[in-house]
Amino acid sequence: MTRPDPVLRAIVLTLGYGFLYVPILCLMAFSFNDSAMMTSWTGFSLKWYVELFNDQALLGAARLSLLIAALTATAAVIIGTWAGYVLARMGRFRGFALYIGMLSAPLVMPEVVLGISLLLMFVEISELFGWPAGNGIFTIWVGHVTLCMAYVAVIIQSRIRDLDRSLEEAALDLGATPLKVFFVITLPMIIPALLAAWLLAFTLSLDDVVIASFLSGPGYTTLPLEVFSRVRLGLKPEINALATLFMLAVGIAVVVANRMQWRKKT
């Protein structure tokens, strides 16, 4: 079997990474542009970062999105871990087809349908019980957990199925309860998968527009909704500055995580 041409491989990789990262680098560069125009460079300036930190609406939306994303990721990991464990360990049981169908529905259901159905549910609950009084953090959180839980369950299910069951079976033979085996043996072995699932759920929640547009209320505008509403009126460089800060934070987190994994291997 012949190896691919190194020159061709380098060209393909350059084009692929360029297609992915050149627009991001341009966005970051124009966040330091002195002009408000997105098509011409007039000089280096940090004034858009100053404008960003004075924009309370944008900062408030960012704080709200980060809070909801953290709460969503935590709840989705807790619920999705148990759901994935049931799929991987409990085998087939009565109602298994219904269980897996309901768990997988958010993966294939359009977000518009999911958002409308959740909105109608909250409207009916509010009319019957008087709670929740209006859409806000709680309703957005429930919608995001419903969506992200299915993704977490898929990740955890695949990881648990790949585990060597000998340790779990040995603990059961020695008298440990299934619940203790899960928390003492199974859970520590799937921590990397839990972290990956948490980050995926965090990203999905932070990036969501459709579900949040149905379940948000006055005073509870998430960052994607705030950005989307501003883009329709014309993109401002403050959004470039905010995106640059987010990407720097993500880049630092990735570098730190990779260094920690490298130290564990060495």
N, C-alpha and C positions, 0 to 999 in steps of 0.2 A: 504494500500500500504506500503510494507516494505522498510525501508531505506537501501541504500547500506552499505556494511560492511566498517567501517572507515579505517580498515587496507588495504583492497583492494583498496579503493579510494585513500589512500595515496600512495600506490605502483604505481597505474596507473598515478597519477599526477607526481610523481617523475620520472617515465620513460618518460612521455611526455615532461616535462620541461627539463629533461636531454638530450633528443634527440634534442631539439631545441637549448639549451644554452651551452651545454658542448663544441661543436666545436667552438663557439664564445669565450668562456673563454680560450680555448687552444690557439686560435689565439692571444688573448690579452696577454696571458702569454709568448708566444714565441716572442712577440715584444720586450720583455726585455731580451731575450736570448743573451749571448755573442757570440755564434757561429752563423755562417750563415746557418748552417744545420738546417732543419726543423724537424729532427727526433731525435735530442739529445740535452739535456740541459747541458751546460757547465758552466753557471754562470750568475749572474744578471749584466746587463749592459744597459746604455741608449744611446749607440753609434748609434743605428739604428734610434733613433729620431734625433740625430745630422745629420746623413746621409740624413734623410728625409728633413730636413730644408735646406740642401745644394743641394737637387735634384730639380733644377729649372723646369725641364720638368714635373715632377710629380706634383709639386706645381702649375705650370701654368695650367695644365689640371684640377686640383681641382678647381682653381679659375674660370676657364671657365665654368665648369659644374655647379658650384654654381650660377654663373651669369645667365646662360641660364635657370636653374631650377627656379630661382626666377622670371624671366621675363615670363617664360612659365606658372607658377602657377598663376600669376597675370592676364595675358591675358585670360587664360582658365577659371578662375573664373568669369571674366567680361562677356565673351561670353556665357559660360555654364549656368550662372545664368539666363540670358535672355531666353536662349533656354529652360531651365527647367521650367521657369515661363510660357512660351507659352504652353508647354505641360500640365502643371497642371491647368492653369486658362482659356485658350482660347477655350477649347473644340475642337470639330471637325470642320474643315474648308476645303475648296477646296484645294487639294494638301496635306492634313494632312498625308496621308500614305507615300507620297514621302518625306515629311519633316522628319517624324520620322525614315524612312528608311535611309536617308542620315545622320541623326544625330547618328544613332546607328551603322552605317557601321564600324567605327573604332573599335568598341567593338568586332566585330566578324571577321573582316578582318585580315589575317596574317600580321604581321608587315613588312615582306619582301615585300609583295605586296604593302603595303602603302608606304614603302620607295622607291621602284622602280618607282611607279607612280608619287610621288612627285619629284623625281630626273628628270624624263622625262619632267615633267611640267616646272621645272626651266630651263632645257636645252632649251626648246622651247621658253620660255619667254626671255631668254638671247639672243637667235638668232634673235628674232623679235625686241626687244627694247634695247638690249645691257646691260640689268640690270636684275638680279645681275651679276656682272662681274665674280664671282666665288663663290663656296660654302664656307660658313662660319657661323658666329653666326646667321645671319638672316635666312638662309635656315634651320639650325637645329632648330631654334626657331619655325618657321612655322610648321615643321613636328611634333614637340612635342606638340604644341598647338592643332593641328588637332587631335592628339591622346587623349590628356588629357581632351579636351573640352567635349567629350562624357561622360567620367566618372563623370565630374562635373555636367553635365546636369542631370544624373540619380540621384545623391545625392540630388540636389536642388529640383528636381521634387517631389521626395518622401517626402521631408521635407515640401514643400509648400502644398501638398495635405493633410498633417496631421494638418495644421493650422486651428484654429477656424476662420471662415470667418465673424463672427459677427462684429468684430472691423473694418474690411475693408468695409463691407456693411454700417455700421453706418457712417463712414467717407464719403463714397460716397453719402449717403442721406443728409449729412450736406453740400454738395457742393464741396467737394474736388475732384480734377481731378484724374483719374486712375494713372497717373504718380506720383503725389504727394502722393497718398496712398501707392504706392510701396516703395518710398524712406523713407517716414515718419513712416509707420506702418509695412509693410511686411518685409522690409530689416532688421530692428533691431531685428525682431523675428527669423530670420533665420541666424543670425551671427554665432552661433555655427556650423551650417551646412556649412557656407562659410569657416570657419577656417578649418574644417575637409576636405572639398574639396580642399582647397589651399594646405594643407599638403600632401594629396594624389597626387595631380598633381605635386607638388615639388618632391616627392619621385619617381614617375614614370619617370619624366624627368631626374632626377639625375641618375637613374638606367638604362636608356635606352642604348642599344648597337646597335640594328639592324638598327633603323631609322638613328641614328647618323652616322653609318658606311657608309650609302648611301649619306648623305647630308653634311658631313664634308669635308673640303678642307685642303690643306697644311697650317700648322700653326694653325689649329683649331681642335685639338685632345681633345676630352672630357676625363674625368677621367676613365669611364668604358672602353673606347677604349684603353687608355694608359695601364691600368691594364691588359686588355685582351692580348695585344701585348706582355707584359712582362711575363705573365704567360706561354705563349707558349715557351719562352726561358728559363724558370726556375724562380720560385717564389723567390723574395728577401724579407728579413725582413723589408725593408722600407715600403712595402705595408702593412705589419702587423701593423706597427706603425701608418700609416695613417688611417687604418681601426679602430684601437683602439681610436684614437682621434675623429673620426666621431661618434663612438658608445658612447663615453663619452659625447659628445655634445648632442646627441639625448637623452641619459639618463637624463642629467641635464634638458633639455627642458621638458621632460615628467614629471619629479618630480615637476618642477616649475608650469606647467599647472595644475597638480593634486592638488597642494597646493592652487592655486588660485580658482579652482572650489570648494574645500573643504571650503575655507573661505567664498565664496558666499553662500553656503548652510547653514553655521552656522551663 
